[in-house]
Structure formats: C-alpha cells, structure tokens
C-alpha cells in the first residue's frame, strides 16, 4: 500500500509542477532513461530530452492547469503500471483557450530516489478549443 501511495504522490507532484511551471520539480518526477509520448509527436527518450520537449510545449501557454482525476496503480515489485485521467485548461499567448480531457498510461520504476516515471503515454479523449464544439477521440489501446 505504501508503494501505491508513493506513486499517487508522484503523479500529483507531476501535475503540481506543471501548474507551477517548475522545471526542476517536474524533471525530478522522471527516471533518467524515461520515455514520454505525446499525441502526434515521436517518442522522446531520456530525462534531458523530455525536459527540453516540455519547456518548448510550455512556452506556448502562459497559463496551464493540469488537474488529476481518477486513476489506478498496480505494483509488481520494483515496477508498476498506472492509468490517470486528467483535465487540462490551457491559455494560448493570443488569449484563446483550450479544454482537454485526457488519459496518461504509465509505467513506473523504483529508483534509489524513489518511484519515477519510466514511461508516460498521453492521449486526448476530448478537446474543446472551439467554444463548446469539442471533438472526441477513441480510447487508446494499452501500450503494454
């Protein structure tokens, strides 16, 4: 049960760092050899590359709120998997906004510094950047 709680805290720390735009705290949630997959982008491997991608993405949004909803965690020794639903509210530099509902499919690993993201695969389930005329996407197949 302690491992599950530590992983839940990891997920919350990630979203908190996104909301605060804190590069150091956000980076600290990743394993050194982590993998991040965003819609329409190639897989990004390695913490340093992941942070560079995040910085570039965040530069386009003066405001981001990433809110964690329900999630699951399954621990198997020093590895675990999880799935988390999120709500995102984003503001673009031009003043337009966007509302997303998405899902992260994760793999975690225990490191000497605690639990870290080994993989995060994000998919948008609902996107409303057009004043209530949102689009939906099919639920993604599990990555494993």
Secondary structure as a PSIPRED ss2 file (coil, helix, strand):
# PSIPRED VFORMAT (PSIPRED V4.0)

   1 X C   1.000  0.000  0.000
   2 X H   0.000  1.000  0.000
   3 X H   0.000  1.000  0.000
   4 X H   0.000  1.000  0.000
   5 X H   0.000  1.000  0.000
   6 X H   0.000  1.000  0.000
   7 X H   0.000  1.000  0.000
   8 X H   0.000  1.000  0.000
   9 X H   0.000  1.000  0.000
  10 X H   0.000  1.000  0.000
  11 X H   0.000  1.000  0.000
  12 X H   0.000  1.000  0.000
  13 X H   0.000  1.000  0.000
  14 X H   0.000  1.000  0.000
  15 X H   0.000  1.000  0.000
  16 X H   0.000  1.000  0.000
  17 X H   0.000  1.000  0.000
  18 X H   0.000  1.000  0.000
  19 X H   0.000  1.000  0.000
  20 X H   0.000  1.000  0.000
  21 X C   1.000  0.000  0.000
  22 X C   1.000  0.000  0.000
  23 X H   0.000  1.000  0.000
  24 X H   0.000  1.000  0.000
  25 X H   0.000  1.000  0.000
  26 X H   0.000  1.000  0.000
  27 X H   0.000  1.000  0.000
  28 X C   1.000  0.000  0.000
  29 X C   1.000  0.000  0.000
  30 X E   0.000  0.000  1.000
  31 X E   0.000  0.000  1.000
  32 X E   0.000  0.000  1.000
  33 X E   0.000  0.000  1.000
  34 X E   0.000  0.000  1.000
  35 X E   0.000  0.000  1.000
  36 X E   0.000  0.000  1.000
  37 X E   0.000  0.000  1.000
  38 X C   1.000  0.000  0.000
  39 X C   1.000  0.000  0.000
  40 X C   1.000  0.000  0.000
  41 X C   1.000  0.000  0.000
  42 X C   1.000  0.000  0.000
  43 X C   1.000  0.000  0.000
  44 X E   0.000  0.000  1.000
  45 X E   0.000  0.000  1.000
  46 X C   1.000  0.000  0.000
  47 X H   0.000  1.000  0.000
  48 X H   0.000  1.000  0.000
  49 X H   0.000  1.000  0.000
  50 X H   0.000  1.000  0.000
  51 X H   0.000  1.000  0.000
  52 X H   0.000  1.000  0.000
  53 X H   0.000  1.000  0.000
  54 X H   0.000  1.000  0.000
  55 X H   0.000  1.000  0.000
  56 X H   0.000  1.000  0.000
  57 X H   0.000  1.000  0.000
  58 X H   0.000  1.000  0.000
  59 X C   1.000  0.000  0.000
  60 X C   1.000  0.000  0.000
  61 X E   0.000  0.000  1.000
  62 X E   0.000  0.000  1.000
  63 X E   0.000  0.000  1.000
  64 X E   0.000  0.000  1.000
  65 X E   0.000  0.000  1.000
  66 X E   0.000  0.000  1.000
  67 X E   0.000  0.000  1.000
  68 X E   0.000  0.000  1.000
  69 X E   0.000  0.000  1.000
  70 X E   0.000  0.000  1.000
  71 X E   0.000  0.000  1.000
  72 X E   0.000  0.000  1.000
  73 X E   0.000  0.000  1.000
  74 X E   0.000  0.000  1.000
  75 X E   0.000  0.000  1.000
  76 X E   0.000  0.000  1.000
  77 X C   1.000  0.000  0.000
  78 X C   1.000  0.000  0.000
  79 X E   0.000  0.000  1.000
  80 X E   0.000  0.000  1.000
  81 X E   0.000  0.000  1.000
  82 X E   0.000  0.000  1.000
  83 X E   0.000  0.000  1.000
  84 X E   0.000  0.000  1.000
  85 X E   0.000  0.000  1.000
  86 X E   0.000  0.000  1.000
  87 X E   0.000  0.000  1.000
  88 X E   0.000  0.000  1.000
  89 X E   0.000  0.000  1.000
  90 X E   0.000  0.000  1.000
  91 X E   0.000  0.000  1.000
  92 X E   0.000  0.000  1.000
  93 X C   1.000  0.000  0.000
  94 X C   1.000  0.000  0.000
  95 X C   1.000  0.000  0.000
  96 X C   1.000  0.000  0.000
  97 X E   0.000  0.000  1.000
  98 X E   0.000  0.000  1.000
  99 X E   0.000  0.000  1.000
 100 X E   0.000  0.000  1.000
 101 X E   0.000  0.000  1.000
 102 X E   0.000  0.000  1.000
 103 X E   0.000  0.000  1.000
 104 X E   0.000  0.000  1.000
 105 X E   0.000  0.000  1.000
 106 X E   0.000  0.000  1.000
 107 X E   0.000  0.000  1.000
 108 X E   0.000  0.000  1.000
 109 X E   0.000  0.000  1.000
 110 X E   0.000  0.000  1.000
 111 X E   0.000  0.000  1.000
 112 X C   1.000  0.000  0.000
 113 X C   1.000  0.000  0.000
 114 X E   0.000  0.000  1.000
 115 X E   0.000  0.000  1.000
 116 X E   0.000  0.000  1.000
 117 X E   0.000  0.000  1.000
 118 X E   0.000  0.000  1.000
 119 X E   0.000  0.000  1.000
 120 X E   0.000  0.000  1.000
 121 X E   0.000  0.000  1.000
 122 X E   0.000  0.000  1.000
 123 X E   0.000  0.000  1.000
 124 X E   0.000  0.000  1.000
 125 X E   0.000  0.000  1.000
 126 X E   0.000  0.000  1.000
 127 X E   0.000  0.000  1.000
 128 X E   0.000  0.000  1.000
 129 X C   1.000  0.000  0.000
 130 X C   1.000  0.000  0.000
 131 X C   1.000  0.000  0.000
 132 X C   1.000  0.000  0.000
 133 X C   1.000  0.000  0.000
 134 X C   1.000  0.000  0.000
 135 X E   0.000  0.000  1.000
 136 X E   0.000  0.000  1.000
 137 X C   1.000  0.000  0.000
 138 X C   1.000  0.000  0.000
 139 X C   1.000  0.000  0.000
 140 X C   1.000  0.000  0.000
 141 X C   1.000  0.000  0.000
 142 X C   1.000  0.000  0.000
 143 X C   1.000  0.000  0.000
 144 X C   1.000  0.000  0.000
